[in-house]
Amino acid sequence: MQDAGHRVDSEEGVLVTPSSTDASSGDVAPLVSIAGIVKSFGAVQALKGVDLDIFPGEVHGLIGANGAGKSTLIRVLAGAVIPDAGTLTVDGEQVTIDDPRQSTELGFQFLHQELNLVPKFDTLHNMSLGLIGRSKLGLADRASTFRRARAVAQEIGLDFPLDRPVIDLAVAQKWLVALGRSLMRRARIVAFDEPTASLSAKEAKKLFSIIERMTDDGIAVLYVSHRLEEIEALSDRVTAFREGRVVARFRPHEVTRGSLIEAITGGEAEAVSIAPADSVEAGPVVLEGKGLVRRPAVKGVSLQLREREITGLAGLVGSGRTELARLLFGADPLQQGKISLDGKAVKLRSPADANRLGVGLVPEERRSQALFLNKDATFNVNIASGPSLQVGPRMRLISMRKARAQARQMAEHVDLRPANVDTVVRNLSGGNQQKLALGRWLLGRRRVLILDEPTRGVDVGARAQIHRMLRDLADEGMALLVISSDFEELLSCDRVLVMRLGCIVEELRGGAITQDRMLRAAYGAQSPETTLTTSGSTP
């Protein structure tokens, strides 16, 4: 690819602008200039001489595969990572950001994929953390801070009580609380890392309106997303990363889906939908739930999961999808109903019970619910396979040789990058963390695998790899339940169940699996009281 206004650097073989830095329209000076930033984590070089300018009032899209360097650059701006070389200039003056406090003082705000909220604090106090001012008498002025928090909450459309503890909120609601906390501060730059991954279409539209108002006020927005349609629609300029380098820069008239994908992958993109089965009929029922209830989220759900079948679960945020997955994995106790495996009723009192019976779950929040970030890949891969690693039938000692061998086998199978299984998981990119969370369940004999938002925050290439793995697992006889807010991702599932207000309201097959049908059911084309008993057999 070689568009007008670009050239290919012969030494690096990458696409760059004619100048080493960005050029903004007009005579506006950059708010921030980044020059020659280098950062390594051990043998892994995450940034290799990155140059980037950020201008006031622009949306600057950052794209690239997981591990390309986008998040590392943002962490440099946030003061969470200190670069090995390079310079940062703010308002024309060179600065050093050694810690997050300095970043905040410069007016930089960040909304990361991992939500740094205090679970037991309510929404109001989370939004106000660190912002309680002082009155003229020197007393804590909580009233004015809370008034501002309520105004921000109304602006972003929080539709739940502000005194509700964050631990009781859904993931999308938590993300909106984090956004509200960021908007409480007087920011000059706000960086969004995969902001719509857990938002409904309505919530995403509201976010885009907020971003528009922010840029109208002169705030610069760094927008990191694997949803290229959002990058196209929102960005004033786009910078593409690959393997720690800036490989392409685009202005709006140069942005096409093909050009973005080629910049990310270095070639043509693979299809990203789950490959349809080759006319393989589903096998017998593996897992069945009858009348499952856990109020207020799940209200009498019945479903069946079959061998060699991928069942999709669609629905809007808050419809009960994640709560249903937790019931099927024993993470939450049932209030009513029963679960059967291979025709036998079972009691799943904990995830350990589900694991022992061959049921696995890749949760929506991989960083807080699926992975031990301060442990290495070997530990994380084998955490669910302890008994298979014991030295002998009576000994509880774990064979580390066997554990590393299993981890290396898994790393090769899921194409973990870097493939070093001694790498601390915190230092892996989001996509590689997701591969690790999935790869854990490839060890041992699994009967059922439940995946909640399996490609959330994952780049085009990793997404295609994950989808191939899911189809391979189904072909090998596993029963899979895939939950996704991206209805396009569910189009090639063998069946799709649609949830609304805690009930399954429709079951779709074959040509009936369309985004329109899923959306109509999810938004209430049918009454939630008309719950279907989904048998998993052809009607």
N, C-alpha and C positions, 0 to 999 in steps of 0.2 A: 504494500500500500504506500502510495506517495501522493498526497494531496497538495493542492496549491497552498503555498505559505508554509510548507514543511520540507525538511530534507532528511535523508538517511545518513546518520553518522557512520562512516565506513569502519571506524575502529570498533565501535560497540555494536553496530548493526541495528540501531534503534532509531525510532522516528522522533525527531525533536524540532522545535521551532528554530528559525534562523539565529535568534539571539540566545544567549545562555539563560536568560530569565524571561519572564512573561512580559508582554506589552499590553497595557490597558488602553482602551480608547480614550482620547482626550489627553489632557495634561495632568490628570489626577495622580498624585504620588502614591506609591504602595504604603499601606498601613504596616505590613510586615514583609520583609525580604529575607528569604532563606537561601543561603549560598554554601554549596559544597558540604552539606551535612553527611557525616559518616557515622555509622553505629554498628558495632558487632556485639553479638552475644556468644562468647566463646569462639568456636570455629564458624559460627553462622554469621555472615555479614548481612545485616538487615537493611541498611541504607548505604548506598555506594555513591556518595557525592551528589546529593539531591539539591536542585535549585528550584525555588518556587516563590512567586510574589502573590500577595493577597491584598486586594484593594477594598476600600470602604464601600459598603452598600452592594456588594456582589454576592451571588451564590456561586461558589467555586466547587465543582464536582470533582471528587477523587475516586478513581476506579482502578481496579487491578485484582488479580487473583488473591486468594488468601495466602498470606506470607509474602506479598509483593512489596510491603513496606509502608502502606498507608497508615495503619494503626500505630506503627513505631514512630512515624513522623508526628502524629498527633500527640503521642506520649512525650515526645521531645518538647513540643509547644506547651504541654501541660506541666512540665517540670518533673514528670515521673521517670524520665530517662534522660541522662546527660550524654550528649553526643561525644564521640571520640575526636571529631574534627568538624570544622565548618563554623559559620557565623550566623547569628540572628540579628536583624535590624528592625527596630520598631520606631516609626516616625522619623526615620533617618538616622537614628542613634543606635549603635551596637549595644546589645544587652546580653546578659548571661542569665539563664533561668535554671537555678539549681534546685528549686523545690516548688511544689504546687502553690505555696503562698505567694511567691513572686509572680507566678503566672496569673493568679487571681488579681493581684495588684495592677497588672498590665491590662486588665479587662478581658482576659481570655476565659471562656467557659466551655465545658465539655460534657456531652452526654454520651457516655460509653455504652457498649452492648451490655456490660455488667452494671447493674443498678446499685449504686452505693447509698442505700437508704438504711435507716435504723428500723428494723422490723417491728419493734414493740412501741415505737413512737407513732402518734397519729399523723395524718396527712398535714395538718396545720403546722405541727412542730417540725416535721421533716422539711417542709418548704422554707421554714424560718431558721433552720440551723445556721448558727454563726452570724446571724443578722440582727440580733436584738440590739437596738441602739440605746442611747442614754437620753434622759430628759434633761432639761435645764438645771435640775437639781442634782443631776448625777445618778438618778435612779434608772433601773432597767425600764425601758419604754416598750413593753410587750404589746400594748394596745395598738399603737400605730403600725408596728410590724405585722401583727395579725390582720389588721385592716387591709394592708397591702397584699398579704397572702390570699385573703378572700377575694380581692379584686382580680388577682392573677388567676386564681382558680376559676372564677366566673369567665374570664377572658378565654381560657383554653377549654372551657366546657366540662369541667369536672362535675359529674352528675351523681356523686355519692357524698355522704356526710364527711366533713373535714375532720371530725373527731374519731373516724374509724381507724383502728391500727393498721399500719401498712401490711403487716403479716397476713391480714384477712383479705387483701385486695388481689384481684387477678393481675397477671403479668402486664397487660395493656394499661390497667389503671396505675400500676406502680410506675410504668414508664412515663405516664402523664404527670405524676407527682414529681418525678425527676426533672421533667421539662419545666414544670412550674417553679421548682427551686432555682433552676438556672435563670429563668426570667425574672426572678426576684432581685437578681444582681444587675448592676449597671455594666453590661457587657459591650465590648467593642468587636470581639470575634466570638461566635458560638460554633463549635464543631459538633456535628451530628453523626454518630457512627451507627449505621443501619437503623434509622429512627422508626421506620414503619414496619419493621419485622413482626411486631406483635400488635399492630394497630388494625382496626377495621377500616374499610374504605371511607366511612364517614369520619373517623378519627384522623385518618391520614389527610383527608381534604381539609380538615380544621388545622392540622399542622402546617400544611402548605400556605394557608391564609396567614398564619402567624409568622411564617418565614418571610412572606411578602411584606408584612408590616415592619418586620425587623430590618429588612434591607432598605425599605423606604426611609427608616430612621438613621440610615448610615451604618448599620451593623453589618459586618462581613460574616458570611455563613460558609463554613466548610462542610460539604455534604458528601458523606461516604456511604455508598449503597451499591449492592449487587443488582438492584432493580433498575435496569438500564432505562426503562420508560420514564422513571422518575428523574434520572440524570438528564435525559433529553429535555424533559418538560421544564425543569427548574433552573438548570445551570446557565449562568452567563458565560462561564468558561469551564473546560474540563481538562484535567491532567490525568494521564494514565501511567500507572506504575507496573513494572515487571521486574522481578528478581532484584529489588532494591534500587532500581533506577527509574527515572522519569523517561518513558519511551515515546510519549506522544502528548501534544497539547492541542486542544480544539477550541474554536469559537463556535457560537450557535449555528452559523450557516454551514459549518463543516461536520456537525455531529449527525451521524446516522447509526442505526443499530449495528450494521455490518462493520463500520469503521471502529466503533467502540469495542466490539467483540474481538476483532482482529488485533487491536492494540493490547487487549487483555491477554489473549491466548497466543499471539504470535502467528495466528493462522485462522482457518475457518473454524467456527464453533461447532461442537457436537450438538445433536438434539438433546434437550434437557428433560423431556417428559419420561415417565416410567414406561419402559418398553412393554407393549401389550404381549400377553401370553400367546404362543403359537397354537391356538385352538386346543389347549390342554384343559381338560375339564377339572374343576375343583374336586378335591377328595372328600373324605368324611369329615364331619364336624370335629374340631379339636377342642375349641373353647366355646362354651355357651353361657350366656347370662340371661336370667329370667326375672323380670320385674325388679330390676336393680334400683334402689332408692338411697340417696343420701342428700337430703334437703339442705339448702334450697337449690342446689345445682343440678342434681340428677333425680328425675321424677318418674320412675317406673320404666326403665329402659330394658328392652330385650333384644338380643342380637346373637348371631352365630358367626364364628370364624372357622374357615375350612382350610385343609391342607392345599398347598399349591395355589393359593388364592391371595391376591392383594386387595384388601377392602379399604376403601377410602372413607374418612369421616370428615364431612364438611360442616360448616356452621360459622356463625359470626362469633366474634370475641364475646365471651360470657355466656355462650349457649350451653356449656356443660361438658365440652369435649375433653378438656384436660382432667376435669374431675372424674369423668367416666374412666379414663385411662388409669388414674390412680386407684380406683376401685378394683379394676381388673388386675392390678399389680399388687394389691394388698397394702398399698401405702395409706389408704384411708379405710376405716371399717364400714361395712354395709349396715344400713338401718333396716332394710328389707330386701328380699330377693335371694337368689342363690346363683352360684357359679359352678359349672361343671367342666371337667377336663376329661376328654375321651369318654364321655357318658357317665362319669362318676362325680358326684357332688364333692366339692372341696371347700375348706374354710381357709381363706387367705388372711391370716392375722397380721402378716407383715410381708415386706418385700422378700425377706429370706425364705418364706414359705413359697412364694411365687417362683423365686430363683430355683429352689430345690425341685419344683415340679416342671421346670423347663419354660417358664414365662419370663421374658425380658422386657424392659422398658427403657427407651432413650427419651428422657424428659425434655420439655421445652427449654428449661433453663439449664444448659449443660454446665455452666461454670459454678453455679451454686448447688445444683442437685445431682449432677452426674459425675463430676470429676474432682479429684484431690489436686488442686492447682500447684501445691508446693511439693508434690511427689513426682517421681519420674513416670515415663510411659509404661515401663515394666510393671510398676506397682498398680497403676490404673487399669491396665489390661487384665491383670490377674486377680483383681479384687473380688470378682464373682466366681472364681474358679479355685478357691483354696483347697478343697478336698482332693482335687485331681493332682495337686502339686505336693502332697504329703510324701515323705520319704518311704513310709510303710504304713500298713493298715492300722497299726497301734501307735504310731508316732505322729505327733502334730508338728514336727519340724517341716519346714517348707524347703524344697529344692530350688535354690535360686538359679541353678543351671537350667533346670526345666522351665522355670518362670521366664527367664530371658529368651530361651529358645521359642517358647510360645509367643512372647511379645514380638520377637523378630519375624516370626511367621505371619502374625497378624499385621505388622507394619508393612510387610511386602504385599499382603493381600489387599489392603485398603490404600496402598500408595501413600503412606505417611511421609511427610516431608518436614524436617529432615528425618531420615529413617533411623537415626540413633535412638534406641529405646531407653537410653540413660538421660535423655533430654527432659528437663523439668517442664511439666505440662503448661505452666504459666507462660513459658517462652514460645509456645506453639501458636500459630495463627488460629483464628476462630474456626476456619474450615478444617484444619487439621485436628483441632480439639473435637470437632463434631465427628470426624472419621474415627477418632479414638473412642469416643462414647459409643459409636455403633460397633466398632471392631471388637470391643469387649465381649459382645454377645455372640460372636462367631466362634468362640471357643466352647467346646462341649456340645452336648445335644440339646438344642432348643426346639421347642414345639411351637411356641407363639412368640412373636416379637411385635411390640407396640412402639410406634415412633411418633412422638409429638413434635411437629414442625421440624422434620429431619434435615431440611435444607435452609433453615433460618440463618441468615448472615453468611451464606456459603456462595463462593464464586461460581461462574458458569461451568468451569472444568470439574471442580469438586462435586458440583450438583449432579452432573452427568455420571460421574463415578458412583456416587451414592445410589442413584436410580438403577444403574446396572447391577449393583450389589443386591438391591432389594428384589429385582426380578430373578436373579440367580438363586437367592435364598428361597423364593417361592417355588422355583423349578425343582429345588432339592427337597421340597415337601413341607416347608415351614408355612404356617399361617401368619399373615402380616396384617396389622391394622395401622394405616398411615393417616395421621391427623395433619391437616394443612389449612392455613388461611388463604393460601394461593390456590384458588379453585382450578386454575389451569394445570397445576401439578397433579390433580386428581383425575384428569380426563382419561388417562389410559389405565386407571385401576380396573380391576375385574368387576367390582361393585362399588357403589358409593352410597353411604348412609348420610342423611342430612339431619343435624340436630338443631332444635330451636327451643329455647326456654326450658332446657333440661329434658326434652323428649326427642326421640327419633321420629321425624314427621314424614320422611320419604326415603324410599330405597330405589336406586337407579341402576339400570343395567344396560350394557350394549350401547345402541344409538341414543338411548335416553340420557346417557351421561353427558350433559352439556353444562357449560357455565351458567346459561340462562336458567335451566331447571334447578340447579343448585341454589342460585341466588334467589329465585322465586320462593323456594321452600324455606330457605334460611331467613328470609324477610317476612314470612308469614302468609304465603299464598294459601297454606293450609292451616287449620286451627291446631295449636299445640296439643289440644286434647285428643286429636285423632292419631294417637301414637300407634305406630306399626309394629307388629311382631315380625322381626326380620329373620326368616328361617334360613337364609343362605341357599335355598334351593330355587331352581328355576320355576317361576310362576306358571 
